[in-house]
Each structure stands twice: as structure tokens, then as C-alpha cells.
Amino acid sequence: MDRGRRAAGIRRHDGRRNAVPELRRPGPARQHHPAPHVQIGRARRRHGEHYRDRRAGRQFPAHPVGHRHRAGGAPAHRPGDLSDVDTGEAGTGMTSQAKRWPAVEARSISKAFGRYRVLRGVDLRIEQGEFLALLGPNGAGKTTFLRILATLSRPSEGRAWINGQPLDGDTRRVRQQIGLVSHQTFLYGDLTAEENLRFYGRLYRVPALEERIAELLQRVGLYERRHDPVRTFSRGMQQRLSIARAVLHDPPVLLLDEPDTGLDQQAARMLRELLSLMGTEQRTILMTTHQLERAREMSTRVAILAGGQIRWDSPTAHLSTAELAEAYMELVERRPTHP
């Protein structure tokens, strides 16, 4: 017996090889304990305390895991979730928090395409409810600047904010704050006017969408053509529908890149009347244009972009067209361009 145990190589409990091995009863399964910082976070959420999202730099109310609603049924706001963002006052699309920030702020924005620098440290601040017309010659960088503000292009240097939201942060939150009208209408020709607005409205989760579509089509004068394909519309009609698309989600900031380009006199007049009406709705508007007289009449402030920088900035309350033309000629037509 001892010889067999020795051959099997079995050790005794006192270290000798011929001992019978001790049998151990299997214990309970090993449990996983989360890291200390995870335990603390769960405890805070369990007791309804607030936690801080370090990436966003904001404080959000805690809620139980797996539940989207706080006690009382109000939707819980989560970082990066735009489905339940407070739209603020009706008709303004502006939250009470956004009113504390400038609508648009750009600091040292530069943009280069290879060796060619289009923007050279643009600094601009637009307060809530202002209508600013940005003037400048072809190639001055007006469209490039608006594309940066619309998060369609990244600056080479500098930073910018829309209602306090940094452009280099969550672009979904920034785009919820803006509406863009440019040379490209972003409309689908095979869809009707109503179908185009319905498509974009579902992307932005616009509440009471059908009522909102009918309201905007009446305002832009296209309600009677709501069932017609967009490809049958004239350039002016498409541009008016593009404005309806841009304000569909009621953004507080509207970016217009020469919206009257290619329009006849009647279409341009209807477009100006529509933009003037929107300028009275506490909506912030930034519009690029070549028309000095139109810029002075429609806006509350005029700025001139020349040499890649804002060279001139003035309110239009006591500004004459002659003074604006003189400043434009001095800064633009008599200033040599640099690569």
C-alpha cells in the first residue's frame, strides 16, 4: 500500500510521500467586486446625488441605471443626448442658459489650404438677437468662416463657440443650435416640399412635426406647392424652402451664406422680407453678402472681412450707405491681397 502511494507520488500532510491527500470541500464561487471609484459612483446614483461629467464640464442629476426618467416623470438629461434638450422659449429655440453666452464667439480662427492662408486670426463676437452682415470680396474667406461655424470644416488654429457650445466638442449639440442656408439647398429633388421637411424634422426629432411643417410652408409662401417635387421649383422657391428647412428645429442661430445669389428681383425681395421677419424673432443671424445697401438695411451690425481678418465693425443704426462704401473701398479695393 505504501509502495503504491510512493509510486503515485502522493505526499502526506506532514510532507512525507506516502500520505493520503486531504480532500477540501469546494467553497462558494468567487464574487467580482467593482473598483472603488465604480462603487462610489453607484452609491452616489443610488442616493440621488449629482455627479459631474468631466468631459462636458457640467453637472447632471443622477438617475438609476436603466431608467431614463427622474422621479416625477421628467426626462433625465444625459451628456450628448439631444432627444430631450430644453428648447427654451417658444419661437426662439433658446434656453435660459444659452442667453448668458454670446450667440457666436470666434477667437483667433485661422484656416490654411496648403500654403495659402484664407483666414488669419479672425476674432468675432455676436450677441444674442443681433443680425450681423459680413462683407468682403470674393476669396476673402466668408464661406470658409461660415463652414467652420457650421462644423462642416475644422479651423487650422483657434476656437469658436455657438451659445457656449465649443465647436471642437459634441457637434450634435452645436448643430442643434444652428440653421444653415448656403448656395447648396440640401434638398432632395425627387421629394416634395412637405416630404423634405418631414425628413429633416425626424432627424432633429421636432415635436408636433406636421403642424410645424404646415406653419413654415405658409410663412415661406409654398403651402400650395407642398405636394410638388422640389425639382419643379424655381431657384427662388428652393431657396425659400431651404430657409424653412434651416429653421425647422427652431435654432437660435441662423447662418446665411449669400442667400440671394442667383435670384431675380422678385425672389430676392421675398427673401429679404422673410429674413427681416426672422430678424425680429430674437434669432441671431450671421449673413454674408456683397450688397452694401442690402447689408445696411437688413442688419443691425456690419463687419468687413479683408486680408483674412475682421478689419471693420460697426452698428448700422447711424451708418449711411456712403460711409459704408467708403470704408469698404478703403479696406478692400485699395488693399493688396497676400498669399
C-alpha positions in Angstrom: 0.0 0.0 0.0 2.8 2.4 1.0 4.7 1.3 -2.0 1.8 2.1 -4.3 1.4 5.5 -2.8 5.1 6.2 -3.1 4.9 5.2 -6.8 2.0 7.6 -7.3 4.0 10.4 -5.8 1.4 11.2 -3.1 2.6 13.2 -0.2 1.3 13.2 3.4 0.2 16.3 5.1 3.4 16.3 7.1 5.4 16.3 3.9 6.0 12.5 3.6 5.2 11.0 0.2 3.0 8.0 1.3 0.2 10.0 3.0 -3.4 10.1 1.7 -4.1 13.6 0.3 -6.6 15.8 2.2 -9.9 16.4 0.5 -11.2 20.0 0.6 -14.8 21.0 0.3 -15.4 23.4 -2.6 -16.1 26.9 -1.3 -18.5 29.5 -2.6 -17.9 30.9 -6.1 -15.6 33.9 -6.1 -17.5 37.1 -6.4 -16.5 40.1 -8.6 -16.1 43.4 -6.7 -16.0 46.5 -8.8 -13.3 49.0 -8.4 -13.6 51.6 -5.6 -14.4 54.5 -7.9 -17.2 52.4 -9.5 -18.6 51.6 -6.1 -18.6 55.3 -5.1 -20.3 56.3 -8.4 -23.0 53.7 -7.9 -23.6 54.8 -4.3 -24.0 58.4 -5.4 -26.5 57.5 -8.1 -28.3 55.3 -5.6 -28.7 58.2 -3.1 -29.8 60.6 -5.8 -26.7 62.8 -5.6 -25.3 64.7 -8.5 -22.3 63.5 -10.5 -20.0 65.5 -12.7 -19.2 64.7 -16.3 -15.6 65.7 -16.6 -15.6 65.7 -20.4 -18.5 68.1 -20.7 -17.6 70.1 -17.6 -21.3 70.2 -16.5 -23.2 68.8 -13.6 -26.2 66.4 -14.3 -28.7 64.9 -12.0 -28.1 61.3 -11.3 -30.7 58.6 -12.1 -30.9 54.9 -11.5 -29.2 52.7 -14.1 -31.6 51.6 -16.8 -34.1 54.4 -16.3 -34.4 57.5 -18.5 -36.7 59.4 -16.2 -36.3 61.1 -12.9 -38.9 60.8 -10.1 -42.0 62.7 -11.3 -41.6 61.6 -14.9 -39.3 64.3 -16.2 -36.8 63.1 -18.8 -33.3 62.7 -17.4 -30.7 64.6 -19.4 -27.6 62.7 -20.4 -24.4 64.1 -21.8 -24.6 64.0 -25.6 -28.3 63.1 -25.8 -30.3 65.7 -27.8 -33.6 63.9 -27.7 -34.8 65.9 -24.6 -32.9 69.1 -24.8 -34.9 72.0 -23.5 -35.9 74.2 -26.4 -36.5 77.2 -24.2 -39.0 79.9 -25.1 -41.4 79.2 -27.9 -40.4 80.7 -31.1 -36.8 81.4 -30.1 -35.2 78.0 -29.7 -33.1 79.5 -26.9 -32.6 78.0 -23.4 -32.3 80.3 -20.4 -28.7 79.1 -20.0 -27.8 80.0 -23.6 -28.9 83.6 -23.0 -25.9 84.1 -20.8 -23.5 83.3 -23.6 -22.8 85.2 -26.8 -24.6 83.6 -29.7 -21.4 83.3 -31.7 -17.8 83.8 -30.5 -14.7 83.2 -32.5 -11.1 83.6 -31.2 -8.1 83.6 -33.5 -9.7 81.5 -36.2 -7.2 80.6 -38.9 -7.6 78.4 -41.9 -5.0 77.3 -44.4 -5.2 75.3 -47.6 -1.7 74.1 -48.2 0.5 77.3 -48.2 -2.5 79.6 -48.8 -3.9 81.1 -45.7 -7.5 82.2 -46.1 -8.3 83.2 -42.5 -5.6 84.9 -40.4 -6.8 85.0 -36.8 -10.5 86.1 -37.1 -11.9 87.4 -33.8 -15.7 88.0 -33.8 -18.4 88.1 -31.1 -22.1 88.3 -31.9 -24.6 88.9 -29.0 -27.9 87.2 -28.7 -30.5 88.6 -31.2 -28.1 90.5 -33.4 -28.2 90.5 -37.2 -24.7 90.8 -38.5 -23.9 91.2 -42.2 -20.4 90.1 -43.1 -19.0 91.8 -46.1 -15.9 91.0 -48.2 -14.6 90.4 -51.7 -14.6 87.0 -53.4 -11.9 84.8 -51.9 -11.9 86.7 -48.6 -12.9 83.6 -46.6 -16.5 84.4 -45.8 -17.8 81.0 -46.9 -14.9 79.2 -45.2 -15.6 81.0 -41.9 -19.3 80.1 -42.0 -18.5 76.5 -42.8 -16.3 76.4 -39.7 -19.1 77.8 -37.6 -21.4 75.2 -39.1 -19.0 72.4 -38.1 -18.5 71.5 -41.7 -14.8 72.4 -41.6 -12.2 72.5 -38.9 -10.0 75.6 -38.3 -6.3 75.2 -38.6 -5.9 77.4 -35.4 -8.2 79.0 -32.9 -11.5 78.1 -31.3 -15.2 79.1 -31.6 -18.4 78.7 -29.6 -22.1 78.7 -30.5 -24.2 79.6 -27.5 -21.4 78.5 -25.2 -21.0 75.1 -27.0 -17.4 74.6 -28.3 -17.2 73.6 -31.9 -14.5 71.1 -31.1 -16.8 69.3 -28.6 -20.1 67.5 -29.3 -21.0 68.5 -32.9 -24.6 67.2 -32.4 -25.2 69.7 -29.6 -23.7 72.5 -31.8 -25.8 71.6 -34.8 -28.9 71.7 -32.7 -28.2 75.4 -32.1 -27.8 76.4 -35.8 -29.5 76.5 -39.1 -27.5 76.8 -42.3 -28.6 78.3 -45.6 -25.9 78.3 -48.4 -25.5 78.0 -52.1 -26.4 74.3 -51.8 -30.0 73.9 -50.7 -29.6 70.4 -49.1 -33.0 69.4 -50.6 -33.9 66.2 -52.4 -35.4 67.0 -55.8 -37.4 63.8 -56.1 -39.2 64.5 -52.8 -42.0 67.0 -52.3 -41.6 70.1 -50.2 -43.5 68.5 -47.4 -41.5 65.3 -47.6 -38.2 67.2 -47.5 -39.2 69.0 -44.3 -40.6 65.8 -42.8 -37.3 64.0 -43.4 -35.2 66.7 -41.7 -37.8 67.1 -38.9 -37.5 63.4 -38.0 -33.7 63.8 -37.9 -34.0 66.6 -35.4 -36.9 65.0 -33.6 -39.1 68.1 -33.9 -42.2 67.9 -31.8 -45.6 68.4 -33.4 -43.8 68.0 -36.7 -46.8 68.1 -39.1 -48.1 71.4 -37.6 -44.6 72.8 -37.7 -44.3 71.9 -41.4 -47.6 73.5 -42.3 -46.7 76.7 -40.4 -43.3 77.1 -42.2 -44.7 76.3 -45.6 -47.2 79.1 -45.2 -44.6 81.5 -43.9 -42.3 80.9 -47.0 -45.3 81.0 -49.4 -45.0 77.4 -50.5 -48.0 75.8 -48.8 -50.0 75.5 -52.1 -47.0 73.7 -53.6 -46.3 71.4 -50.7 -47.1 68.2 -52.7 -45.0 69.1 -55.7 -41.5 67.7 -56.2 -38.7 70.1 -55.4 -37.1 69.7 -58.8 -40.0 71.6 -60.3 -39.3 74.6 -58.1 -37.5 77.7 -59.3 -34.2 78.8 -57.7 -36.0 81.3 -55.5 -38.6 78.8 -54.3 -35.9 76.3 -53.5 -34.1 78.9 -51.5 -37.2 79.8 -49.5 -37.8 76.1 -48.8 -34.1 75.9 -47.7 -34.8 78.6 -45.2 -37.8 76.6 -43.9 -35.5 73.6 -43.6 -32.9 75.6 -41.7 -35.4 76.9 -39.1 -37.4 73.8 -38.8 -35.9 72.8 -35.5 -36.2 76.4 -34.2 -32.4 77.1 -33.9 -31.4 80.3 -32.1 -28.6 81.0 -34.6 -29.1 81.2 -38.4 -26.1 81.2 -40.7 -26.7 82.6 -44.2 -24.1 82.3 -47.0 -25.1 84.8 -49.7 -28.7 83.5 -49.7 -29.8 85.8 -52.6 -27.2 84.6 -55.1 -28.9 83.7 -58.4 -32.3 85.1 -57.5 -34.3 87.5 -59.6 -35.6 90.8 -58.2 -39.0 89.4 -57.1 -37.5 86.4 -55.5 -34.8 88.4 -53.8 -37.4 90.8 -52.4 -39.5 88.0 -51.0 -36.3 86.5 -49.4 -35.4 89.9 -47.8 -38.9 90.2 -46.3 -38.7 86.7 -44.9 -35.2 87.3 -43.4 -36.3 90.7 -41.9 -39.3 89.0 -40.3 -37.0 86.3 -38.8 -34.7 89.1 -37.5 -37.5 90.3 -35.3 -37.9 86.9 -33.5 -34.9 87.3 -31.2 -33.0 85.0 -33.5 -29.3 85.6 -34.1 -28.4 85.9 -37.8 -25.0 86.0 -39.5 -25.2 86.6 -43.2 -22.5 87.0 -45.8 -23.2 89.2 -48.8 -21.7 91.5 -51.5 -24.6 94.0 -51.4 -23.6 97.0 -49.3 -27.0 98.7 -49.4 -28.8 95.4 -48.6 -26.5 94.7 -45.7 -27.0 98.1 -44.1 -30.8 97.9 -44.4 -31.3 94.4 -43.1 -28.7 94.1 -40.4 -28.1 95.7 -37.0 -24.3 95.4 -37.5 -21.9 95.3 -40.3 -18.4 93.8 -40.4 -15.8 93.7 -43.2 -13.6 90.7 -43.7 -10.4 91.6 -45.6 -6.9 90.1 -45.6 -8.1 87.2 -43.6 -9.2 89.3 -40.6 -12.1 91.4 -39.4 -10.9 94.9 -40.4 -14.0 96.9 -39.7 -17.1 96.5 -37.4 -19.9 99.0 -36.8 -23.6 99.1 -35.9 -25.9 100.2 -38.6 -28.2 102.5 -36.6 -26.4 105.7 -37.6 -24.4 104.4 -40.6 -25.1 105.7 -44.0 -24.5 103.8 -47.2 -21.9 106.3 -48.3 -19.9 105.8 -45.1 -20.1 102.0 -45.5 -19.0 102.2 -49.2 -16.0 104.5 -48.2 -14.9 102.0 -45.5 -15.3 99.1 -47.9 -13.3 100.7 -50.6 -10.5 101.7 -48.2 -10.2 98.2 -46.7 -10.9 96.0 -49.7 -10.4 97.7 -53.1 -7.2 99.5 -52.1 -5.7 96.7 -50.0 -3.4 94.3 -51.8 -4.0 90.6 -51.3 -1.4 88.4 -49.8 -0.9 84.6 -50.2 
